[in-house]
Amino acid sequence: MADAYDLGFRSLDEDEEYDRQLPVDGSVPSWLSGALIRNGPANFEFGGERATHWFDGLAMLRRYGFEDGEVRYTNRFLRTDAYADAADGETAGEFATGGGTLRQAARWLRAVGPPEATDNANVHVARLGDHYVALTEAPRRVAFDPATLETRGEFRWTGDVPEHMATAHLSVAPDGETVGYATTFGRTPQYHLYRVPPDGAARERFAAVDAEGPSYVHDCVATENYAVLVEPPLRISVLRALAPWGDGILDALRYDADGRTRFLVVDRETGALVAEPTVPGFFVFHHLNAFEDDGDLVVDLVGFEDGDVVGALSLETLATEAFDAVPPGRLDRYRLDLDGGVERSRRYDGGLELPTVPRAVRGRPYRYAYAQATDRRGANGLAKIDVEAGTAVEWWERGVYVEEPRMVQRPGADREDDGVVLATALDADAERSMLLVFDAETLAERARAPLPHAVPFGFHGRFFPGLDG
Ligand SMILES: [Fe+2]
């Protein structure tokens, strides 16, 4: 039997699937209409050299279309400069995998400056107006066709947002506006917060906040009135990474064990930094949700004790210890009173990552969260957490590695957890991946749709209602 590492990090050499109808064991509700589009790395070889970090594999989109209880599957690599370069046997400055080729040196000489950022947009997807876009943390984005997953070309924002490093996580506020941020290095490093209107694709900067470090900030969250960045003491050494995309940003990250983590609360209307309380240092990739509550701001996130998780996701560590060496993240609630006071309460003790809530409650008071459960050997599970009660229901199956879940509410639902949870997973025993459909109230499995082969582990995706199944 192949193990999870071999299957989940084994390169797919070419596009393998287009609009394949998957067999369904169980029943997918007929109201579920739209497509789950996920992103992630799927090729880790560059001309015979293997990527060193999970974050560096070549982007492949995966699409699960739903209509009348049927599931259709497509996957396709993004046709990017990075994809073309990999075919030529080089990398173009990814997260950790160094370039170091003659061609890269030549590029430096030609450009008299840092090499161009990679366009290997393998982390997330978003819809911006009529554009469907693949995203990573380098400031380049790639548009794709949401039906066929064909690459449409580079998506370029015009306008005045300076950007040395980007985010792949764009947060949709309760009013439908999308909020993102960019980081600039230099004498005064800053985070630049921007907004994209609900039906448009142009962005506008509404705040610039001085950064400490700068730090590696992966995600953001927006409520009715505020945008929130959480700045952990995982600093980016700009000297070490004169060009952050040159030799990979991982080498440039240093965790300051004495440092504190700072919450940056920015007024979305005025752009003013209204609070910046600090707490004992912790690291965070992902926010779960945030909301305003009686003058307080409540921020829920998956916190890690320190920055070790970033290195633990290197392919070398994963190859020897799989996910067992990855430290667990915990669901913590930070209640900010906006006068500098912060109160922390742990909402759940089990290890979690890749948390999510349904669209309708993002930025609003809510009760139920869904996440990948991570604290057992030989499997990743699924958790539904009652964040008010601090309790959870979990689903596990030996040898099954659940990826990021997405919760889709039933149209017309009046209960928060009326709907389904969609989660892709690797079935290590069967040596193939599958789509799992759960009842969002009970986590009872409603259906599983196996693929004919294993798909490498991905990162993030979104469910887009209204796309043809
Ligand atoms: Fe992420």
Boltz pocket constraint, residues with backbone or C-beta under 6 A from the ligand:
constraints:
  - pocket:
      binder: B
      contacts: [[A, 169], [A, 218], [A, 285], [A, 286], [A, 459], [A, 460]]
      max_distance: 6.0
